[in-house]
Amino acid sequence: MPYFYAFVLGTHPEISYAELKALLPSAEIRVRKNIAIVETNEELDVKFLSRLGGSIKLVELVWKNDLKP
């Protein structure tokens, strides 16, 4: 099951993108301005964000259909 995340990139988005690519080489990463959308098979948590120096926030994207009653 793929997981989707949004990362708020820091003041040097090119470096932030390079960090994401280095740590998630098999992930699909799309960047627009200072936001990166990542699709990966890995479940990420706050510990993962602490490994990044150039990203400010990590948000897990959840769709309504994915929520269980």
C-alpha positions in Angstrom: 0.0 0.0 0.0 1.5 3.3 -1.0 1.8 6.1 1.5 1.6 9.8 0.6 3.3 12.6 2.4 3.8 16.3 2.0 7.1 18.0 3.2 7.4 21.7 3.7 10.9 22.4 2.3 13.2 24.9 3.9 14.9 28.0 2.6 17.0 25.9 0.1 14.4 23.6 -1.5 17.0 22.1 -3.9 19.0 20.8 -1.0 15.8 19.6 0.8 14.8 17.7 -2.4 18.3 16.1 -2.6 18.0 14.9 1.0 14.6 13.3 0.3 16.0 11.6 -2.8 19.0 10.3 -0.9 16.9 8.9 2.0 14.0 7.7 -0.2 15.6 6.6 -3.5 12.6 4.5 -4.7 10.0 7.1 -3.8 8.2 9.3 -6.4 8.8 12.9 -5.4 7.1 15.9 -7.0 8.0 19.4 -5.9 6.1 22.7 -6.4 7.6 25.8 -4.8 8.4 24.8 -1.3 6.2 21.7 -1.0 7.3 18.1 -1.9 4.7 15.4 -2.4 6.2 12.0 -1.8 4.7 8.6 -2.7 6.5 5.7 -1.1 5.9 2.2 0.2 7.6 3.1 3.4 5.6 4.3 6.4 7.4 7.4 7.8 7.2 9.0 11.2 8.6 11.9 13.2 11.9 10.2 13.6 12.3 10.3 9.8 11.8 14.1 9.8 14.6 14.5 12.4 17.0 12.9 9.9 16.3 15.8 7.5 18.1 19.2 7.9 16.3 21.0 5.1 12.6 20.1 5.7 10.5 21.9 8.2 7.3 19.8 8.4 6.1 16.3 7.5 2.4 15.7 6.9 0.8 12.3 6.1 -1.8 12.7 3.4 -5.0 10.7 4.0 -8.0 10.5 1.7 -11.5 10.1 3.0 -11.9 6.7 1.4 -8.9 5.5 3.4 -10.6 6.3 6.8 -12.4 3.4 8.4 -15.6 4.0 10.3 
